[in-house]
Amino acid sequence: MDQDLIFLFVAYLVFINLLAYGMMGADKRRAKRKQRRIPEARLFLAAAAFGALGAWLGMRVWRHKTKHASFVVGIPVLLAVNVLVLVWLFQSMR
C-alpha cells in the first residue's frame, strides 16, 4: 500500500477518535446546561466510523453515558469490531 495512503488513513483515525472524544465531552456539557443534545445515533456513528476508542475514552473521562446499557455494551463492542477490521485490513495489505 502507498505510504501516502497509509498516512491519510492514520490521520483519519486520529481525527475521528478526537472527534468522538470531543463529541462525548460536548454532549456532557450540553446535558449539564440543559441545552440541545447530540443525538445518540450520531455518537454511535462516530464510534462505528473507527472512532470507538475516542468514544470509549470520552465516556470514561467525562463520565458520560455510563449508565446507558446501549453505550456501556455497544461502545466496547464497536471498539472490538474496529480493532478486528483494522487488523484484517493491515494483514491483507501484506
Secondary structure as the mmCIF struct_conf table of DSSP 4:
data_model
#
loop_
_struct_conf.conf_type_id
_struct_conf.id
_struct_conf.beg_label_comp_id
_struct_conf.beg_label_asym_id
_struct_conf.beg_label_seq_id
_struct_conf.end_label_comp_id
_struct_conf.end_label_asym_id
_struct_conf.end_label_seq_id
HELX_RH_AL_P HELX_RH_AL_P1 GLN A 3 LYS A 32
TURN_TY1_P TURN_TY1_P1 ARG A 33 LYS A 34
HELX_LH_PP_P HELX_LH_PP_P1 ARG A 36 PRO A 39
HELX_RH_AL_P HELX_RH_AL_P2 GLU A 40 ALA A 46
HELX_RH_PI_P HELX_RH_PI_P1 ALA A 47 GLY A 51
HELX_RH_AL_P HELX_RH_AL_P3 ALA A 52 TRP A 62
TURN_TY1_P TURN_TY1_P2 ARG A 63 ARG A 63
BEND BEND1 LYS A 65 LYS A 65
TURN_TY1_P TURN_TY1_P3 THR A 66 LYS A 67
HELX_RH_AL_P HELX_RH_AL_P4 ALA A 69 SER A 92
TURN_TY1_P TURN_TY1_P4 MET A 93 MET A 93
#
